Amino acid sequence: MRIDVVTLFPHMLEVLKDYGITGRAISEGLLRLGLWNPRDFTHNRHRSVDDKPYGGGPGMVMSYQPLHDAIRAAKSEHGGKSRVFYLSPQGKCLNQSFAAELAEQYKNIVLVAGRYEGVDERLIDDEIDEELSIGDYVLSGGEVAAMVVIDVITRLLPGALGHEDSALQDTFSGGLLEFPQFTRPEEINDRKVPAVLLSGDHQAILRWRRKQALGRTWQKRPDLLEARELTNEERQLLHEYINEIVNG
């Protein structure tokens, strides 16, 4: 997969090449990352990429031409066939299922990181396929949001994680929060690892983990359960979890 980012601060995203899962995915050829600075596409000696907004008001607006040319240059790297996203709090909010859709459906994505008061609306009309948000808040720029999107998508690329089942067990996979995890030592401050995890009974472990995932979601993010149709087995597991909480 190739992801291109149009940004005034490409050095902020260079770190993705050096660390963690994204760094490994890039080094192993699973992900290609292209960075495009609109300043390199300006036609004025000051390399300015913004101007005052028509109608007045505070701040500056990113200009049409440098962004337009940078996006077109990024798209040309893959024959013009790519999905262009503008990172904006007005866009569709990224979640795990949306990220999976992006990872599965697109081989080439262009992310446009805005700054200042945003971009000329005509650029969105002409060049942006979809606006994309990472949450209901405002950032100083789209670079951090771009890093989040890239990290989330990279985890879903085949071969990016150390174990093929890791992504399937992540929080939000399947619409539930992740079950609790434990490692050595078996006892810390008089608290022991649940006995079922030491039993070697894989079916019992899977059942326990499913019950914990359902119960944690019920406690911490009940809105996720409201949007999910539970199977009969899941309803039974959740009922058991709630009884255990109520009865201590």
N, C-alpha and C positions, 0 to 999 in steps of 0.2 A: 504494500500500500504506500502511496505517496501523499503527504500532507504538506501543502505550501502555506506560508503565513505572510501576509502583507502587513508590515509593521514598521513604525518609525524607530523601534529599538530592537533590532534583530539580535543584538548581543544578549538580551535578556533570555532568549530562547536557545541560545547556543549551549547552555548548560544541560539541556535535554540529551545532547549527544554524549555526555560524559558520565552520567550517573544512572544507576538503577535499571529498571525494566526498559525504559525508553532507550537508554544508552546501549543496552545489550541488543535490543531489537534493531537499532540502526546499524550497529557493528556487524550483525548477522544478516543484514539485508532484508529483514522482514518489514522494515519501515524506512522510507526515504523522506527526509525533511528538507524543504526548500524555504529560504528566507528572502523576502523582497522588501527593500526600503523605498517608499514612495519618493524620498528625496533624490534618489538616483534617476527619477523620471521627470524631474522638474525642468521647465524651460526658462527659468529666470536665474540671474547670477547669484541671488541670495539663497537659492534652493528652498524657497518658502513653500510650505504645503498647506497653509491655512490662511483664512481671511476673516474679516469682521462679518457678522451675520446681517443679512438684509432685515430691516425692521427694527434694528437696534437690539440692545441687550448685552449682558456680560459674556465674556469668553470669546473664543474663536471657533470657526467651523472648518473642518478639513475640506480642501478644495477637490473639485471633481477630477480635473485632468491628471494629476500625479497618481491618484488612486486608481483611476480607470486604466492608465497605461501599465501600472504595476500588476493589476489583476490580469490584464490581457497577457502580459509577459509570463506570469505564473501559469496561466491556462495553456499557453503555447507549449509548455514543457510536456504536456500530455495530449497534444493534438486538439486542444480546446475542449476536450471532453472531461469535465470535472463539475463538481457541485460546489458552488460558492456560497459561503455562510458569512454573514456580518455578525460579529459578536456584540450583542446589544441586550440590555435588560428588557427590551420590548419583544424579544424573540421567544420562540418555543423553548421551554425549560428542559435542559438536559437531565435525563434520568438513565437508569441502567438499560431499560428496554430500548430507548431511543439511541443510546450509544451502540447497542448491539445491532440495531438497524443500520447505523452508519458504517460499522465495521463490515457488515455482511453485504451491503448493497453497493458501496462505492469503493472504487480502486484509487480514485484521485479526489482530494478535497482541498479547497482553498479557504482559509480562514482569514477574514479581514479584521484586524485589530484597530478599532477607532481610538481617538484621543480627543481632548478638549471638549467641546460641546456636541461632538458627533460629526457626521459627514453630510455633505450636500445630499438632499433627498433624491435628487435626480440620479445620483450614483446608485442608490438602492434600487430605483426603478429600472435602471439599465443593466446593472451588472450583478446584483445580488439575487440568488435563487431563494434564499431563506434566511431569516434572522434567527440567531441562536443565543440563548441565555444560560448562565450557570446558576442563576438564583435571583431572588427578588431583592436585589441591592445594587448599588452603583459603585463601580471600581474607577480608579483613576485612568485606566486604559484597558484595552482588550488583551494585552499580552498575558496577564495572569490567567485570564479566562481561556486563552488559546492553549496554555500549558496544561490546564485542567482537562480540556477536551482531548488533547493529544494523549495524555496519560491514560484517561479512561478508555479510549479507543484502542490504544496499544495493548492493554491488558487482554483484550478480546481477540487479538490476532493469533491465529494458530501458531504454536511454538514459542510465543513470547514469554509465557510463564514457565517456571521450572517443572511443573506438574500439570498435565492436561486437565485435571479436575479442579485446579485451584480457582479458576474463574467461576466455575459452577457453584462453588461453595461460598463465594463472596457475599457480603451483605447486599441485599436488594435483588440478587439472582433468584429468580422464581417468585419475586415479589415479597420476600421475607427478609428480616434481619438475620445476621449470621448467628449460629449457635456459639456458646462459650468454648474457648480453647484453653488447654492446659499443657504444660510440659514439666520436665523434671525440676526440682525434686517432687516426690509424691505428696509431701506434707510441708506446709508453710504456715507458721503461726497457728498451729493446731487445726488448720483447714486442709482437708485431704482432697485429692482428686476423686471425683465421683467413681464409685466402684465399677460401674458398668464399663467405663473406659479402659479398665484394667482387665476386663473379663475375657477378652479375646473373642467374644460373641459378636460377630460383625452385624448381624441382623438387629440384635439388641442395641448396639451402638448407633446404628442408623436410625432406629426408632427414637432413641433418647435425643439424638441431635435434632431430629425433625420436631419433636415435642418442644425442645428448648427454643428452636427458631420461631415456632408459632407463638410460644409463650412470651418471648422477648418482644416480638412484634406487637402482641396484644398489650403489653405493658408500656412500651416506649413509642410505638408508632401505630396506634389503632387505626389511623386513617388508611394504612396500607391493607389492613384486613378488610376494611369496608369496601375496598375496590377489588377484592379478590374473592372468587367463589371457592369455598373450601370443599374438599371431598369429605365423604363420610368418615374416613379414617382420620383426616386432619381435624375434623370437628371433635372426634373422640379424644385425640391427643391433646387438643387445646382444653377440653373439659377436664382431663386428668391434671393438666398443668395448673389450671385455676383452682381446682380442689386442693392440690398440694400447697398452693400459696395460702389459701384461706385457712386450711387446717394446720398450717405450719409444718 
